[in-house]
Structure formats: C-alpha cells, structure tokens
Amino acid sequence: MIPAFDFQVPRTLSEACALVRDAGKKAKLIAGGTDLAISLRKGDCRPSILIDLTRLKELQGIEEKNGKISIGAAVTHAELVASPLVREYGKILAEAAAEIGSPQIRNLGTIGGNICNAAPAADLLPPLMVLDARVEIVWPEGKRDVALEQFFTAPYQTSLESGEVMTRVSFPKPPPSVRSSFVRLARRETMAIARMSIAVLFSFERDRIQEMRISLGAVTPTPHRMSEAESLCTGQTPSDDLLRMVSGKISESVIRWSGIRPSTSYKRPVMESLFLRAFHKAMEGAG
C-alpha cells in the first residue's frame, strides 16, 4: 500500500520552488510520474508531499531561440517524437524518445523526469550528451545554467539543491553537415530497460570526420563523453582500422570509469560492436 502524502499543485514557478525549499528531502516532484509511481508502489520512496509541476508554463513547450532548441522539462517523450524542431535539429533525441517504453509511457513520461531521475540506463541521456545539452535550474532568488555532464553527481543523484527546480534543457542547433544515430541493446526490442546504449554525432565534410561526439548509457555510473575516443577521429577519413581503434578506446574508457566487473568480458566486445553499428547507421543517413 502506498503511504499517505500531501499533494500540492503550484500555479507559479516561484510557488513550486518555495514548496520544494520548505519541504526539503520530504518532497518529490511529479510530472509524468512513470518512474515515481513504481517507487511509491514498491515502498522505495516515501515522500510526505508530492508537488505536481504539470501546470507550470515555464516547463512547457519546444522552441527555437538564439540558435538553440529549448525544451521544457514537462515535455513528454511523445511530444519530442512529434516535434518538427526536434526531428530537424535533434533527430537523435527523437529517435531515442521513440524507443522508450510503451505509447502510454511516452504520453506521460517527461524529458525532465528522465534527466532528474539520473538513472544510468536513461535513454535520453546519451543523445543529450552528444548534443552538448545544458539544463536551466531555477530557485526563488534566481537561476543557473549547467552543462548536462556536471548535473549528475552519482547514479540517481543530481546537483539540484534545496528549493531548486529544473525547468528546461537546451542544445545548440547543429550544422547541416552533422550525422547522428542512437543504438540500444535490451533483453527485448520494446518495453525493456537498456542494457547498453550509445549515441554518436559527428560532422562529416570532404570525406573526413571534423568532430566526433560519443556517449554511452547503462555502462558508467554517470553520463560521460568519450573524449579520448572522440579525439582519435578528428580530421580522419573513416576506415576499418580507425573504427577498431576508436571502439577499443571506448571500452578502455568505460572500464577505467566503472572498473572490472563480472560482466566486463561480455560487455567489452558488445560496446565495441555497438559503436561500429551506430557509426555505420549514421553514415547511411539513418540517424
């Protein structure tokens, strides 16, 4: 049985921040609630107050502004998939959102929830990492802008402080030469948490890779860009030897962050294979 709790629906962002600040660790924020509802049923989460953010206009909408795509934290996965702006400038994000759960989950779950839950296997995090995304955080006295990689402090933990609410996530519009793809591996094709995922994004001009961005999901405690592997690609013409070198560097980096585990012998070749699959998918224009 779910324990009793107070339920508040703030009408303004300042009211929401004040409620979060006053309740402290006793509060949980809810928009779609797809992860929170499970935690409540299991008893893993016992808040004394739920704060519903769905009526806050600051957390709604997808817009193009100052060369960036800005997405409200309460935008659903289904809205990401359907958005012309996201499909044009962040197709990799729409691609990942389309992989999440069932249609019911995509209609309820939000990008803000996927980010703030900080689950290592969250599908939207690798695409947002390679899109160079940043999050906007608001509190009663002001706001701050944080690079996504700096937002996560540990699995299921973020840098949000008392009274703070994440309101939006944004990323620069990539140039037309950019190619991208998202590939995930799960126990089954649909309605399963990713065992491993990868996002790649790169600009490709004159038969050379001008910039490569790579981020994996479900294999490191918090999201990371594979900077060492990325640097091997800069200015290079794709070849089998280059791609094997890059894939090997990816697995080395993951092992350095996560350590040697019983699953490493299985995951290492799979990580390398996923990169090759994602790269070729992007080159074919599928991303």
HUWOTA-V783487 format. One line per field, one symbol per residue. psi: psi as a letter, one per 20 degrees, with the letter a starting at -180 (. if undefined). Layout:
psi->???
This chain:
psi->ppqqqqoqnqiqhhggggggghhciiqpqpfhjhghhghghijhpmqippopjijohijrqpqppljqpppqhjprhhhghiphgghgilhhghgghiipbrhgghhgqqhgghghhkphjphiggghgiilqqqppqrhibrqpppghihphrpjqrjprpiqpphrqqqqpqrhipqrqppqprhrhqlqpphqrqpqpqqopljqohpppppqqjiqhrqqqmhghghhhpjqpprggghhgghhhghggghhhirprhighghghgghhhggggghgghiji.
